[in-house]
Amino acid sequence: MNLAFVGFKHRHTGAIYQEAMKDPNITVLGAWEDTDDGKALADGLGLEFNYPTLESVLADEKVDAICLGGSFGERGGEAIAALRAGKHVYADKPVCTSLAEIDEIEKLAKEKNLKVGCYLTLRFSAGIRNLREMIADGMLGEIGCINMTAQHPLQYGSRPMWYFEEGKHGGTINDIAIHGVDLVRFVTGMGVKNVTAARTWNHFAKEEPDFRDCGQFMAELENGAGFTADVSYAAPASCGFSLETYWRMTFWGTKGVAEYKMKGAGKAGIDSDTAVLLQVALEGSSGFAPVELKSYNVTGLGEFVREINGETDLLIDTAEVIRTSREVLTIQAAAE
């Protein structure tokens, strides 16, 4: 697969580029980025910004797929333009910032038989894969309650300033909670049935009073289970991504409870398997006990290429990306 990068405004894009360079099935043809700040994020990677415009990327017949790494608010329009041009689309999360955009993306992907992937990295964590197997085997019984904390540091001044420009960010819930919404369905098989309550507000980012840095919601899953979450930019900047509350998800079932969390991801927010703890407390036990994790070697880009090649039995595919995006955008819309 020949891949070109469209936008390079978030550090996640560098990680995707490195993943692509390691995959023998992917050839990176180059990139387009319209800001010096965005290009600076690629310093040291060896990526060539050899396309002068977005249109030049989409007009290049050698390009099979594009990877979206621009501001969140730009991605929906770029994805739609790429699909219309006959290109597959892979995106850093989130894919887009409105329900109208995800509807159009789904429509075009179906009409043109094109694939849409997303950098939902936590699906490929050993802790999550093991948790999914435990729930599928019935170890926890029927899941009734799920709680998630995913408080991030805002790191104002070092985080890209486009976050605070009107129309560029698209909402804290869509930004952060997309991982958790995706994981809940991935590990339980249940999606969001309806949104009970959702709220966003400004509290910590005093420099940007119009930026709603806090987000909380309560949702009902398809079996009636409750899902509550806090995805605020509330963590102290000095702690980076090292707090256990950075990603902490707890699943209560009729036979026990399991908890997945980062045990010190470091200031860079690396989601490596060595930074993950999965622990379980079953009925009859006296408390939590750690679960020994089985390791896996699967990447989101790898699954994206497999789907393009017609393979099945994937850990993530276009339908899952669309459904996750629609669910989290529905929660974001409820908050607004």
C-alpha positions in Angstrom: 0.0 0.0 0.0 1.3 3.5 -0.9 0.5 5.9 1.9 0.7 9.7 2.0 0.3 11.9 5.1 -2.2 14.8 5.0 -1.5 17.2 7.9 1.0 16.8 10.7 -0.4 18.8 13.5 -0.5 16.3 16.3 2.3 14.2 17.8 0.3 11.0 17.3 1.0 11.4 13.6 4.8 10.8 14.2 4.0 7.5 15.9 1.8 6.5 13.0 4.6 7.4 10.6 7.1 5.3 12.5 4.6 2.4 12.5 4.2 2.7 8.8 8.0 2.7 8.2 8.3 -0.6 10.1 5.5 -2.3 8.1 7.0 -4.1 5.0 3.5 -3.8 3.3 3.5 0.0 3.4 5.4 2.5 1.3 5.3 6.1 2.5 5.3 8.4 -0.6 5.5 11.7 1.4 3.3 14.3 3.0 1.6 17.6 2.9 1.4 20.1 5.7 0.5 23.8 5.5 2.1 25.2 8.7 5.7 25.4 9.9 4.6 24.3 13.4 3.2 21.1 11.9 6.3 20.4 9.9 8.4 20.9 13.0 6.6 18.0 14.7 8.3 15.8 12.1 11.8 16.9 12.8 14.2 14.0 13.0 11.7 11.5 11.4 13.0 11.8 7.9 9.5 12.5 6.4 9.5 14.5 3.2 6.9 17.2 2.8 6.9 16.9 -1.0 3.3 17.7 -1.8 2.5 21.4 -2.2 -1.3 21.1 -1.6 -3.9 18.7 -0.5 -5.2 18.6 -4.0 -1.8 17.4 -5.3 -1.9 14.5 -2.8 -5.4 13.4 -4.0 -4.4 13.8 -7.6 -1.5 11.5 -7.3 -2.5 8.2 -8.8 0.3 6.3 -7.0 -1.4 7.2 -3.6 -3.6 4.3 -2.4 -4.4 5.8 1.0 -3.9 8.9 3.1 -3.3 9.3 6.8 -5.0 12.3 8.4 -3.0 14.2 11.0 -4.3 17.7 10.8 -6.3 19.6 13.4 -9.4 17.6 14.4 -11.7 20.1 12.8 -10.0 19.7 9.4 -10.1 15.9 9.2 -13.7 15.3 8.3 -13.6 17.5 5.2 -10.2 16.0 4.2 -11.5 12.5 4.7 -14.6 13.2 2.5 -12.4 14.8 -0.2 -10.1 11.7 -0.1 -12.9 9.2 -0.4 -14.4 11.2 -3.3 -11.0 11.0 -5.0 -10.9 7.2 -4.5 -8.4 7.0 -1.7 -8.7 4.9 1.5 -8.5 6.9 4.7 -6.5 6.2 7.9 -6.8 8.8 10.6 -5.3 9.7 13.9 -8.2 9.9 16.4 -10.8 11.5 16.1 -11.7 10.9 12.4 -13.9 14.0 12.4 -15.9 16.4 14.6 -19.5 16.2 13.5 -22.2 13.6 13.0 -22.9 15.0 9.5 -19.3 14.3 8.6 -19.3 10.7 9.9 -22.5 10.0 8.0 -21.0 11.3 4.7 -17.8 9.3 5.4 -19.8 6.1 5.9 -21.9 6.8 2.8 -18.8 7.4 0.5 -16.9 4.4 1.9 -19.8 2.1 1.1 -20.5 3.6 -2.3 -16.8 3.4 -3.4 -15.8 0.3 -1.5 -13.1 2.1 0.3 -11.8 1.5 3.8 -11.5 3.8 6.8 -9.1 3.2 9.7 -8.3 5.0 12.9 -5.4 5.1 15.4 -7.4 3.6 18.3 -4.2 2.2 19.9 -5.7 0.9 23.1 -7.5 -1.9 21.2 -4.0 -3.5 20.7 -2.9 -3.3 24.3 -2.2 -6.7 25.8 -4.3 -5.7 28.9 -7.3 -4.9 26.8 -7.0 -8.1 24.7 -6.7 -10.2 27.8 -9.7 -8.4 29.4 -11.8 -9.0 26.3 -11.0 -12.8 26.5 -11.9 -12.9 30.2 -15.3 -11.3 29.6 -16.0 -13.4 26.5 -15.2 -16.5 28.6 -17.8 -15.4 31.2 -15.3 -15.0 34.0 -16.9 -11.7 35.2 -20.5 -12.8 34.5 -22.8 -10.2 32.9 -21.3 -6.7 33.0 -23.6 -4.2 34.8 -21.4 -1.2 35.5 -18.4 0.4 33.9 -16.4 3.4 35.1 -13.6 5.2 33.3 -11.3 8.0 34.3 -9.0 9.4 31.6 -7.9 12.7 33.0 -5.1 14.2 30.8 -2.7 17.0 31.4 -3.5 20.0 29.2 0.1 21.2 29.2 -0.9 24.6 27.9 1.9 26.2 25.9 3.4 22.9 24.7 0.2 21.4 23.3 -0.6 22.8 19.8 -2.3 26.1 20.0 -4.8 25.2 17.3 -6.6 23.3 20.1 -8.0 26.6 21.3 -9.0 28.1 17.9 -12.7 28.0 17.1 -13.6 25.0 15.0 -10.3 23.2 15.3 -10.7 21.0 18.3 -14.3 19.7 18.3 -14.8 18.8 21.9 -13.0 17.2 24.8 -15.3 14.2 24.9 -14.7 13.4 21.2 -11.0 14.0 21.6 -10.4 11.8 24.6 -13.4 9.5 25.2 -13.2 8.0 21.8 -10.7 5.4 23.1 -13.0 4.4 26.0 -16.2 4.3 24.0 -14.3 2.1 21.5 -12.9 -0.2 24.2 -16.2 -0.7 26.0 -17.8 -2.2 22.9 -14.5 -4.0 21.9 -14.2 -5.9 25.2 -18.0 -6.3 26.1 -19.6 -6.5 22.6 -22.1 -3.8 23.7 -22.4 -0.4 22.2 -24.0 2.8 23.6 -27.8 2.6 23.6 -28.5 6.1 24.8 -26.9 9.1 26.6 -28.3 9.6 30.0 -26.3 12.8 30.7 -23.3 14.7 29.4 -21.6 17.9 30.2 -18.5 19.9 29.2 -17.2 23.1 30.8 -14.1 25.2 31.4 -12.3 25.0 34.7 -8.6 24.5 34.5 -7.7 26.2 31.2 -8.1 29.7 32.6 -5.9 31.2 29.8 -8.6 30.0 27.3 -12.0 30.5 29.0 -13.9 29.4 25.8 -12.2 26.1 25.8 -14.2 23.4 27.5 -11.4 21.4 29.1 -13.7 19.3 31.3 -16.0 16.5 30.1 -18.1 13.9 31.9 -20.9 11.7 30.8 -23.2 8.8 31.8 -24.5 6.4 29.2 -26.6 3.3 29.0 -25.3 0.2 27.1 -27.3 -2.2 25.0 -27.9 -4.6 27.9 -28.9 -1.8 30.3 -25.5 -1.5 32.0 -24.3 1.9 33.1 -21.1 3.6 31.7 -19.8 6.7 33.5 -16.7 8.6 32.6 -14.5 11.7 33.3 -12.3 12.7 30.4 -11.2 16.1 31.6 -7.9 17.9 31.0 -7.5 18.0 34.7 -4.2 16.2 35.5 -1.3 18.4 36.8 1.0 19.3 34.0 4.0 18.4 36.1 2.8 14.8 36.4 2.4 14.4 32.6 0.7 11.1 31.8 2.1 9.2 34.8 -0.9 9.1 37.0 -3.0 5.9 37.2 -6.1 7.9 36.5 -4.7 8.7 33.0 -6.4 5.5 31.7 -8.3 3.5 34.3 -11.3 1.4 33.3 -13.2 -0.8 35.8 -15.8 -3.4 34.7 -18.2 -4.8 37.3 -20.0 -8.1 36.5 -22.2 -10.5 38.3 -19.2 -12.8 39.1 -16.5 -10.2 39.8 -14.7 -7.0 38.9 -11.7 -6.3 36.6 -9.7 -3.2 36.3 -7.4 -2.0 33.5 -5.1 0.9 34.2 -1.8 2.5 33.3 0.8 2.1 36.0 3.0 5.0 35.0 2.9 5.7 31.3 5.5 8.5 31.6 5.3 12.1 30.6 5.1 11.1 26.9 1.9 9.0 27.4 3.3 5.8 26.0 0.7 3.1 25.9 3.2 0.2 26.0 2.2 -3.2 27.5 4.9 -2.8 30.2 3.0 0.2 31.5 -0.3 -1.7 31.9 -1.8 -3.4 34.8 -4.8 -5.7 34.6 -6.2 -7.0 37.9 -9.3 -9.0 38.8 -11.3 -9.7 42.0 -13.8 -12.6 41.6 -16.6 -13.6 43.9 -15.0 -15.6 46.7 -11.6 -13.8 46.6 -10.4 -11.4 49.2 -9.3 -8.7 46.8 -7.6 -7.8 43.5 -5.0 -10.1 42.0 -2.9 -9.2 38.9 -3.4 -11.0 35.7 -0.4 -12.3 33.8 -0.7 -10.7 30.3 -0.2 -12.6 27.0 1.5 -10.5 24.4 0.3 -9.8 20.9 2.0 -8.2 17.8 -0.8 -6.4 15.9 -1.0 -2.8 14.8 -3.8 -0.6 13.6 -2.1 0.1 10.3 -1.5 -3.6 9.8 -5.2 -4.3 10.3 -6.1 -1.5 7.9 -3.9 -3.0 5.2 -5.4 -6.4 5.8 -8.9 -5.0 5.4 -7.9 -3.3 2.1 -6.6 -6.7 0.9 -9.9 -8.3 1.7 -9.0 -10.2 4.8 -11.5 -10.8 7.6 -11.4 -11.7 11.3 -9.9 -8.3 12.1 -9.5 -6.6 15.4 -10.8 -3.3 13.9 -12.4 -2.5 10.6 -14.2 0.3 8.8 -17.6 -0.6 10.4 -16.1 -0.5 13.9 -14.4 2.9 13.2 -17.6 4.4 11.9 -19.6 3.0 14.8 -17.2 4.2 17.5 -17.0 7.7 15.9 -20.8 8.0 15.7 -21.2 6.9 19.4 -18.7 9.3 20.8 -19.9 12.2 18.6 -23.5 11.5 19.9 -22.2 11.9 23.4 -20.3 15.1 22.5 -23.5 16.5 20.9 -25.5 15.7 24.0 -23.0 17.6 26.1 -23.3 20.6 23.8 
